[in-house]
Amino acid sequence: MAGDYTALAPIYTRSGLTNYSQFVAGKLHDYAQAHEWMGRRILDIGCGSGAVLSWFEQNRPRLQLIGVDNNPAMLNQARSELNNNPKLIEQDIKELTGVNEVDLALAINVINEIDTVRELTEVFSRINEALTSGKIFAFDLHTIEGLAKIGNQGDLSIINEPDLAVFSQNDYDFERQACTVEYTVFHQVEDVWSRGEATRILKAYPVQAIATLLRRNGFEVMALLGENFLPLSIPTPGTLRVFFVAIKK
């Protein structure tokens, strides 16, 4: 996956970078339940500092939670922030093993970080193996237009407080169809200031190509949702992000 979150891990939650993931987790879970989904085992793919798992801890405490991420710093942060100690696995999601009989797999702010169609195929295949038949895989995807808009934002201030400042520099490469977000972090702990850097590279994929890959890897696309979580037949101009809800056949 394209991205190094080590410098962001200690301040990821405080900077508000987890807010959207928690919001989406609740919406996708509620959507699944409204469409007759039932289950107990939840897999958070690319769990990072545990924002999605935290939402389930707070709102659905009886569920069994599993988080997978390949960044040890983010997993350590998740362990420090989560209360009920979900099972956390340090693993590349392209090589996901040892997880099975999952009832709901979520990947929020993850799919655009996968570099190639070949790697996407590996990820979808591994997730299919982890899921129980008839259960749901749900995830979000920045559209090509959405990533271009992020890239065109240029320089941003994420947070600027007396002991913490985080800035991002955003750029979209139309030839590569990829958005690069470079973070610079200034963080004071006690009397010592540190400076860190982190980079995310978000790859743009056509929505129809993702739907085709899902079908080729044992899924049926149950729904494509817009940013308002209402059904969307095809993305129209101005659609910046979509949500897939797919069922393992």
C-alpha positions in Angstrom: 0.0 0.0 0.0 1.2 3.5 -0.8 1.6 5.4 2.4 3.7 5.8 5.5 1.7 6.8 8.6 4.5 6.4 11.2 4.9 10.2 11.8 1.1 10.6 11.9 0.3 7.8 14.3 0.6 9.6 17.7 -1.5 12.6 16.5 -3.8 10.9 14.0 -6.9 11.0 16.2 -6.2 14.4 17.8 -5.8 16.0 14.3 -9.3 14.9 13.3 -8.0 12.6 10.6 -10.2 9.7 12.0 -13.5 11.6 12.2 -14.7 10.6 8.8 -13.9 6.9 9.3 -16.0 6.8 12.4 -18.9 8.5 10.8 -18.8 6.1 7.8 -18.5 3.0 10.0 -21.8 3.8 11.6 -23.5 4.6 8.3 -22.3 1.4 6.6 -23.2 -0.8 9.6 -26.7 0.7 9.8 -27.2 0.3 6.0 -26.2 -3.4 6.3 -28.6 -4.0 9.2 -31.4 -2.2 7.3 -30.9 -4.7 4.5 -31.2 -7.9 6.7 -27.6 -8.3 7.6 -26.9 -10.1 10.8 -23.5 -11.1 12.3 -21.0 -10.8 15.1 -17.5 -10.8 13.6 -16.3 -7.5 12.1 -13.0 -7.1 10.2 -11.6 -3.7 9.8 -9.1 -3.7 6.9 -6.4 -1.1 7.1 -7.5 -0.3 10.6 -4.8 2.3 11.3 -5.2 3.9 14.8 -8.5 2.1 15.4 -11.1 4.7 14.6 -13.6 2.2 13.1 -13.0 -0.3 15.8 -13.5 2.4 18.4 -16.9 3.2 16.9 -18.0 -0.4 17.2 -16.6 -0.5 20.8 -18.7 2.5 21.8 -21.8 1.6 19.8 -21.9 -2.1 19.3 -19.9 -3.5 22.3 -21.0 -7.1 21.9 -19.4 -7.7 18.5 -16.2 -9.5 17.9 -13.7 -7.1 16.4 -10.6 -7.7 14.3 -8.2 -5.1 12.8 -5.5 -5.6 10.3 -2.8 -3.0 9.3 0.8 -3.2 8.1 2.0 -0.2 10.1 3.3 -1.1 13.7 3.2 2.5 14.9 -0.5 2.8 13.9 -1.3 -0.5 15.6 0.5 0.6 18.8 -1.6 3.7 18.8 -4.8 1.7 18.3 -3.9 -0.5 21.3 -3.5 2.6 23.4 -6.8 4.1 22.3 -9.1 1.0 22.3 -10.7 -0.2 25.5 -11.7 -3.8 24.9 -8.5 -4.9 23.1 -9.9 -6.2 19.8 -7.7 -8.6 18.0 -5.1 -6.6 16.1 -2.9 -8.2 13.4 0.1 -6.6 11.7 -0.2 -7.8 8.2 -0.2 -6.6 4.6 -3.8 -6.8 3.5 -2.6 -8.2 0.1 -1.4 -11.2 2.1 -4.3 -11.5 4.5 -4.3 -14.9 6.2 -5.5 -16.4 9.4 -8.8 -14.6 9.4 -12.0 -16.4 8.6 -15.8 -16.7 9.2 -16.1 -12.9 9.1 -19.6 -11.5 8.9 -18.8 -7.9 7.8 -15.5 -6.6 6.3 -15.0 -2.8 6.1 -12.2 -0.9 4.3 -12.5 2.8 4.9 -10.0 5.2 3.3 -8.1 2.2 2.1 -8.9 1.1 -1.5 -7.4 4.2 -3.2 -4.1 3.5 -1.4 -3.7 0.2 -3.3 -1.3 0.8 -6.1 -2.4 -1.4 -9.0 -5.3 -3.4 -10.4 -3.3 -6.6 -9.8 -2.9 -5.7 -6.1 -6.6 -4.8 -5.9 -7.4 -8.3 -7.2 -5.2 -9.9 -4.5 -6.9 -7.8 -1.8 -10.4 -8.6 -3.0 -9.6 -12.3 -3.2 -8.2 -12.4 0.3 -11.2 -10.6 1.7 -13.5 -13.0 -0.1 -11.7 -15.9 1.6 -12.1 -14.3 5.0 -15.8 -13.7 4.7 -18.6 -16.2 5.3 -20.8 -16.8 2.3 -23.6 -14.3 2.0 -21.9 -11.8 4.2 -20.9 -8.2 3.3 -17.8 -6.3 2.2 -18.3 -2.6 2.3 -15.8 0.2 1.4 -15.5 3.7 0.1 -13.7 4.9 -3.0 -12.7 8.4 -4.0 -13.7 8.9 -7.6 -11.3 10.3 -10.2 -13.0 13.7 -9.9 -12.8 13.4 -6.1 -9.1 12.8 -6.1 -8.5 15.6 -8.5 -10.3 18.0 -6.2 -8.2 16.9 -3.3 -5.0 17.4 -5.3 -6.1 20.8 -6.4 -6.5 22.0 -2.8 -2.8 22.7 -2.6 -1.4 23.5 0.8 -3.7 23.1 3.9 -3.4 23.5 7.6 -4.9 20.4 9.3 -4.4 21.6 12.9 -2.4 24.5 14.3 -2.3 24.5 18.1 0.4 25.6 20.6 2.0 22.1 20.8 0.9 20.6 17.5 0.8 21.7 13.9 0.0 19.5 10.9 0.2 20.8 7.3 -0.5 19.0 4.1 0.6 19.6 0.5 -1.7 18.1 -2.1 -1.1 17.4 -5.7 -2.9 15.5 -8.5 -0.9 13.9 -11.4 -3.3 13.6 -14.3 -0.9 11.4 -16.2 -0.6 8.9 -13.4 -4.1 9.5 -12.2 -2.8 9.6 -8.6 -3.1 12.1 -5.8 -0.2 12.7 -3.5 -0.7 14.1 0.0 2.5 15.0 1.9 2.1 15.8 5.6 4.5 17.7 7.8 4.0 17.3 11.5 5.5 19.6 14.3 4.8 18.1 17.7 5.9 19.2 21.2 6.1 16.5 23.9 7.1 18.0 27.2 9.8 20.6 26.2 11.0 18.8 23.1 9.8 19.6 19.6 9.9 17.0 16.8 9.4 17.3 13.1 8.0 14.4 11.0 6.8 13.7 7.5 4.3 11.3 6.0 3.1 10.7 2.5 -0.1 9.2 1.1 -0.5 8.3 -2.6 -4.1 7.8 -3.6 -4.7 6.0 -6.9 -7.7 6.8 -9.0 -9.8 3.9 -10.3 -12.9 4.0 -12.5 -16.0 2.9 -10.5 -17.0 0.4 -13.2 -13.5 -1.2 -13.1 -13.9 -1.8 -9.3 -17.3 -3.3 -9.8 -15.9 -5.7 -12.4 -13.0 -6.7 -10.2 -15.4 -7.5 -7.3 -17.5 -9.8 -9.6 -14.3 -11.5 -10.8 -13.3 -12.2 -7.2 -16.5 -13.8 -6.0 -18.7 -10.9 -5.0 -22.0 -9.6 -6.1 -22.4 -5.8 -5.9 -25.4 -5.3 -3.7 -25.4 -1.5 -3.9 -23.5 1.5 -5.0 -24.2 4.5 -2.7 -23.5 8.2 -3.0 -22.1 10.4 -0.4 -25.6 10.7 1.1 -25.7 6.9 1.4 -28.6 6.7 -1.0 -28.5 4.3 -4.0 -26.6 5.5 -7.0 -26.9 3.9 -10.4 -23.8 5.5 -11.9 -21.6 8.3 -10.7 -22.6 11.6 -12.2 -20.4 14.8 -12.5 -19.8 16.1 -9.0 -19.7 12.7 -7.4 -16.5 12.8 -5.3 -16.8 9.6 -3.3 -18.9 6.4 -3.6 -19.6 3.4 -1.3 -19.7 -0.2 -2.5 -21.7 -2.8 -0.6 -20.8 -6.3 -1.9 -21.9 -9.8 -0.9 -19.8 -12.9 -1.0 -21.5 -15.3 -3.3 
